[in-house]
């Protein structure tokens, strides 16, 4: 198939050229009432522009091109991000009371989907990666231990790669899951760029044994925020159920600019060459050298488009403030470091390189003598379940208690440092002293959270003990 074509974007541009008068939604009338922003492609389901929920024309052709690129049974555009993809993937493959294995370092949307599906989750603690000081992939030994305890597991939900760009031995893990007749469901939000360039690039989960995969196109490819893909690779997936949840969970008024950007991102990625990749890596290398000359430490990971940066004596949050003072904004900060995500530059695109080198050249840095310290906070149990199952949450009372009183009680909310969006405490699990210390430290550092409605009062919501 000809991947230089962008059928949906072409259809929108063709419609724009008509300079038609709009008597249809949206209310900005093709950008007329919002001239400060180019909204002329923000249209609706008009003749010739197809319908996301019943595609037959340009959207179908665009999704067919996406499927061809990734060699899938079917690929779909998502306009509500990987969140709706994860919800659809889980609700569309699992049923109430199914046992399912899930990495503990998963995104909160995975846990929300598990709760909605009313399944029985078994959490697999990942290995701790000393190189990056982050949670990595689960080990084969942990997965095998889980199967010894719960051989009936319907599926395994993997996060590949991690937010920090760690891939691990995913192919081996997928093979273990398949040997136990489990479905392999993958949140590949940060791996939409895997697979096309073979040199130095990890393979996509689609190539390594996944049955169904969700990718955030907007994270690594040039797509608009909330633009994502859902890929079905295996005939074992019930596509009718997947289609139902896609139309049930996604907006009935999908954004055409988001869909057009997904069309563009697929074409951009399909045309990305080894020459482009080598140029992008040369820019990354130059940035890393500049940082190292100023005394920073650079940590390279499996994903070549990501770079961890540390500064002796500074937490990641303090380093983030230092960088932002020089108008350099990074993806995330954690207690140890900050994360740089590099773009998929094409050969000859000099503007990004020029700008970032100029900003870094003026960046001041002085090392301190002391270094921060804190707990790693990974559970000692490799395989664990919730103390209070999802189906009992709605029957239990909740109350807010001070942090110092929370240890030993059962969490009635998720506490999620954001980014990266990985729950520190999961609803239904017992709160440990390590949890309390970690949360207290993160609050003191100005970390942002999703969940934790009373954290500003240094309180956690727990399930109340009944007399």
Beta strands, then each sheet from edge to edge (+ up, - down):
strand 1: 74-78
strand 2: 99-103
strand 3: 120-124
strand 4: 128-129
strand 5: 134-135
strand 6: 155-159
strand 7: 183-187
strand 8: 212-215
strand 9: 228-232
strand 10: 297-300
strand 11: 306-310
strand 12: 332-333
strand 13: 338-341
strand 14: 383-384
strand 15: 398-402
strand 16: 415-417
strand 17: 422-425
strand 18: 449-451
strand 19: 459-463
sheet 1: 1+ 9- 8+ 7+ 6+ 2+ 3+ 14-
sheet 2: 4+ 5-
sheet 3: 10+ 11- 13+ 12-
sheet 4: 15+ 19-
sheet 5: 17+ 16- 18+
end
